[in-house]
Amino acid sequence: MVRVRKKLALILGFMPLLAALFMTILPLNTANAESRMAGSVYVIPVKMTVESGLASFLDRALTEAEEAKASLVVLDFDTPGGRLDTAEQIGMRIRETTVPTVAFVSGKAASAGAYLALNAGDIAMAPATTIGAAMIVDQNGNAVDNPKYVSFWSQEMAGAAELNGRNSDIAVKMVDPSRELTLPELGETYKAGTILSLSAEKALKVGYADTIAKSVDEVIAWKGLQDRPVIEVKLTLAEHVSEFLTSPAVTTILLILGIAGVAIELLVPGFGVPGIVGVIAFGLYFFGQYVAGFAGMEAVVL
């Protein structure tokens, strides 16, 4: 029992050092929003998988734009999608922001990315880009045909489309392959068994894009704000690290290493590699969760 207590004390002794290290690299707001010139245009990249790290970054960036009383936020999309629960969270944040928003699809807005784009006030697309293909898939990329999930996500997509008067049937066809859809604007019928994805040109014709633009500058000019200062918000170093640490595969590995490392250290005489690995794994796990907004300082202290 005495040996175990000593080991626990050694393990816990590492925690203040890790906490101090984390505090030195926590995400800092690289620009004081209140000192920004009111009326600026904020450009926020959405160029990663839709995971908790993206949710934390977008919340921070939108808050900065709101505090600066920005004239416009341009969300620059190029994402393959990601977690649906995280997409719902981000979609609500985009809808509730007090700053006008434009989703600029510079690459692709697929799956959950299409849902996020539909929550913005306007949608601009670059030539040869796409939006759609929002069918639910599992971690292996296989289609999920559970009627309950398909129905729920179809209605979520439809609701986002209806926010700005877009055809909700198109949004549903992006999710549900069992539907058949005819689009007179395109002179095309999409049969059951297919998932809808629209090119920029087709999206413009059916009202899923409001303009075609080759660059962010063209989007800003389209909104008549070309004379305003442009502020490009970027991921901090800590947010880059958090994006990696909060991915499902990495979090699983860190938890396994943390539990195994500490357990082995308590059972084996002496203090060595297993305990150090366990402490570091737990520290990295909680640090990623902290930056992503899923844990507070109590997690670092613990």
C-alpha positions in Angstrom: 0.0 0.0 0.0 2.9 2.4 0.9 4.5 1.6 -2.5 1.3 2.4 -4.3 0.9 5.7 -2.5 4.4 6.7 -3.3 3.8 5.9 -7.0 0.6 7.9 -6.9 2.5 10.8 -5.4 5.1 10.6 -8.2 2.5 10.4 -10.9 0.6 13.3 -9.5 3.8 15.2 -9.2 4.0 15.4 -12.9 0.6 17.1 -13.1 1.6 20.6 -12.1 4.3 20.5 -14.6 1.9 19.5 -17.4 -0.6 22.1 -16.3 2.0 24.8 -16.4 3.1 23.7 -19.8 -0.4 23.7 -21.1 -1.1 27.2 -19.7 1.9 28.5 -21.8 0.4 27.2 -25.1 -3.3 27.6 -24.5 -5.0 29.3 -27.5 -4.6 33.1 -27.2 -6.7 35.5 -29.2 -4.0 36.7 -31.5 -5.8 39.9 -32.1 -7.7 42.1 -29.7 -11.2 42.2 -31.3 -12.2 45.4 -29.6 -9.3 47.2 -31.2 -10.3 46.1 -34.7 -11.8 48.6 -37.0 -15.6 48.4 -37.0 -17.0 47.3 -40.3 -14.2 44.9 -41.2 -14.8 41.7 -43.2 -13.7 38.5 -41.5 -12.6 35.5 -43.5 -12.8 32.3 -41.6 -11.6 29.0 -43.2 -13.7 25.9 -42.9 -11.1 23.6 -44.4 -11.0 20.6 -42.1 -13.2 17.7 -41.0 -16.2 18.7 -39.1 -15.1 17.7 -35.6 -15.0 19.3 -32.1 -11.8 21.2 -33.0 -13.6 23.0 -35.8 -16.5 23.9 -33.6 -14.2 25.5 -31.0 -12.3 27.4 -33.7 -15.5 28.7 -35.4 -17.0 29.8 -32.1 -13.8 31.7 -31.2 -13.6 33.3 -34.7 -17.3 34.3 -34.8 -17.1 35.8 -31.3 -14.1 37.9 -32.4 -16.1 39.1 -35.5 -19.1 39.9 -33.3 -17.1 41.9 -30.8 -15.4 43.8 -33.6 -18.8 44.7 -35.1 -17.8 43.2 -38.4 -19.7 44.0 -41.6 -19.5 40.5 -42.9 -18.1 37.0 -42.2 -17.0 34.9 -45.2 -16.9 31.2 -44.3 -14.4 29.7 -46.8 -15.5 26.1 -47.3 -13.5 23.1 -48.4 -14.6 20.2 -46.3 -15.6 16.5 -46.8 -17.9 16.7 -43.8 -17.7 14.9 -40.5 -19.7 14.4 -37.3 -23.4 15.2 -37.5 -23.8 16.2 -33.9 -20.9 18.6 -34.3 -22.4 20.0 -37.5 -25.7 20.7 -35.6 -23.7 22.6 -33.0 -21.8 24.6 -35.6 -24.9 25.2 -37.7 -26.7 26.7 -34.7 -23.7 29.0 -34.0 -23.7 30.2 -37.6 -27.4 30.9 -37.5 -27.3 32.8 -34.2 -24.3 35.1 -35.0 -25.2 38.8 -35.2 -22.9 39.3 -38.2 -24.1 38.7 -41.8 -22.6 35.5 -43.2 -21.7 34.2 -46.6 -20.6 30.6 -47.2 -18.0 30.6 -50.0 -17.5 27.1 -51.4 -14.0 27.3 -52.7 -13.5 23.5 -52.9 -16.4 21.3 -51.7 -19.1 21.4 -49.1 -19.9 17.7 -48.8 -22.0 15.9 -46.2 -22.0 17.8 -43.0 -20.3 20.6 -44.8 -23.3 21.1 -47.0 -25.5 21.5 -43.9 -23.1 24.2 -42.5 -23.2 26.1 -45.8 -27.0 26.1 -45.8 -27.0 27.8 -42.4 -25.2 30.8 -43.7 -27.1 33.8 -45.0 -25.9 33.5 -48.6 -24.0 30.9 -50.5 -21.3 31.7 -53.1 -19.5 29.0 -55.1 -16.4 29.0 -57.1 -16.5 27.4 -60.6 -16.2 23.6 -60.7 -16.9 23.2 -57.0 -19.7 21.0 -55.5 -22.2 21.0 -52.7 -24.3 18.0 -51.4 -23.7 14.3 -51.0 -24.9 14.4 -47.4 -25.9 10.8 -46.9 -25.2 9.4 -43.5 -22.2 7.0 -43.3 -20.4 5.2 -40.6 -16.7 5.4 -39.6 -15.8 3.0 -42.5 -17.7 5.1 -45.1 -20.5 2.6 -45.4 -24.1 4.0 -45.8 -26.3 4.0 -42.7 -29.8 3.1 -43.8 -31.5 3.3 -40.4 -34.8 5.0 -41.3 -34.8 6.9 -38.0 -31.4 8.5 -38.6 -32.1 9.2 -42.3 -35.4 10.8 -41.5 -33.9 13.0 -38.8 -31.0 14.2 -40.8 -33.2 14.7 -43.9 -35.3 17.1 -41.9 -32.3 18.9 -40.4 -31.0 19.5 -44.0 -34.5 20.6 -45.1 -34.8 23.0 -42.2 -31.5 24.6 -43.0 -32.5 25.0 -46.7 -35.8 26.6 -45.7 -34.0 29.2 -43.6 -33.3 31.2 -46.7 -36.1 30.0 -49.0 -34.2 27.2 -50.7 -36.0 24.1 -52.1 -36.1 21.7 -49.2 -36.7 18.7 -51.5 -33.2 19.2 -52.9 -31.7 19.1 -49.4 -33.6 15.9 -48.7 -32.4 14.2 -51.9 -28.8 15.0 -50.8 -29.4 12.7 -47.8 -32.0 10.1 -48.8 -31.2 8.0 -51.8 -34.7 6.4 -51.7 -36.3 9.7 -52.9 -36.9 10.6 -56.6 -36.5 14.2 -57.5 -37.2 16.2 -60.7 -35.6 19.6 -61.2 -37.3 21.5 -64.1 -34.6 24.2 -63.9 -32.1 21.6 -64.9 -34.3 19.4 -67.0 -33.1 16.4 -65.0 -34.7 13.7 -62.9 -32.7 12.0 -60.2 -33.9 8.5 -59.7 -34.1 6.5 -56.5 -30.9 5.0 -55.5 -28.8 8.1 -56.2 -27.5 10.8 -53.9 -27.7 14.4 -55.1 -24.6 16.6 -55.4 -24.7 19.9 -57.3 -22.0 21.7 -59.3 -21.7 25.4 -58.8 -23.5 26.1 -62.1 -26.4 23.8 -61.3 -26.6 25.1 -57.7 -27.0 28.6 -59.1 -29.8 27.6 -61.4 -31.8 25.8 -58.6 -31.1 28.5 -55.9 -28.5 26.6 -53.9 -25.9 29.3 -54.8 -26.6 33.0 -54.9 -23.6 33.8 -57.1 -20.5 32.3 -58.7 -17.2 33.8 -57.6 -13.6 32.9 -58.3 -12.2 34.2 -55.0 -12.9 35.6 -51.6 -12.3 39.1 -53.0 -15.0 38.6 -55.6 -17.4 37.5 -52.9 -16.6 40.6 -50.8 -17.0 42.8 -53.9 -20.4 41.1 -54.6 -21.5 42.2 -51.2 -20.3 45.8 -52.0 -17.7 45.7 -49.2 -14.5 45.8 -51.3 -13.4 49.0 -49.5 -13.4 47.4 -46.0 -10.4 46.0 -44.2 -10.2 42.2 -44.6 -9.1 40.1 -41.6 -8.2 36.5 -42.1 -8.7 34.4 -39.0 -6.3 31.5 -38.6 -6.0 28.6 -36.3 -3.6 29.1 -33.4 -0.9 26.6 -32.7 -3.0 25.2 -29.8 -6.0 24.8 -32.1 -4.0 22.9 -34.6 -2.8 20.6 -31.9 -6.4 20.3 -30.5 -7.7 19.4 -34.0 -5.4 16.5 -34.1 -5.8 15.4 -30.5 -9.7 15.4 -30.6 -10.0 13.2 -33.7 -11.8 9.9 -32.7 -8.8 7.6 -33.4 -6.3 9.7 -31.4 -8.6 10.2 -28.4 -9.1 6.4 -28.2 -5.4 5.7 -28.4 -4.6 8.4 -25.7 -7.2 7.0 -23.3 -5.9 3.4 -23.8 -2.3 4.5 -23.2 -3.3 6.6 -20.2 -5.3 3.9 -18.4 -2.8 1.1 -19.3 0.3 3.2 -18.4 -1.0 4.3 -15.0 -2.4 0.8 -14.2 0.9 -0.9 -15.0 2.9 1.6 -13.0 0.8 1.0 -9.9 1.3 -2.8 -10.2 5.0 -2.9 -11.1 7.9 -2.0 -8.7 9.7 1.3 -9.3 8.6 4.3 -11.3 9.4 4.4 -15.0 8.2 4.5 -18.6 4.6 3.2 -18.1 3.8 5.9 -15.6 5.3 8.7 -17.6 3.5 7.5 -20.8 0.2 7.3 -18.9 0.5 10.8 -17.4 1.5 12.3 -20.8 -1.4 10.5 -22.6 -4.0 11.7 -20.1 -2.5 15.2 -20.2 -2.7 15.3 -24.0 -6.2 14.0 -24.0 -7.5 16.5 -21.5 -5.6 19.3 -23.2 -7.2 18.6 -26.5 -10.6 18.5 -24.8 -9.9 21.8 -23.0 -9.0 23.7 -26.2 -12.0 22.2 -28.0 -14.3 23.5 -25.2 -15.3 20.1 -23.8 -13.4 20.4 -20.5 -12.5 23.1 -18.1 -9.5 23.9 -16.0 -10.7 21.3 -13.5 -9.7 18.6 -16.0 -6.2 20.0 -16.2 -6.0 20.1 -12.4 -7.4 16.6 -12.1 
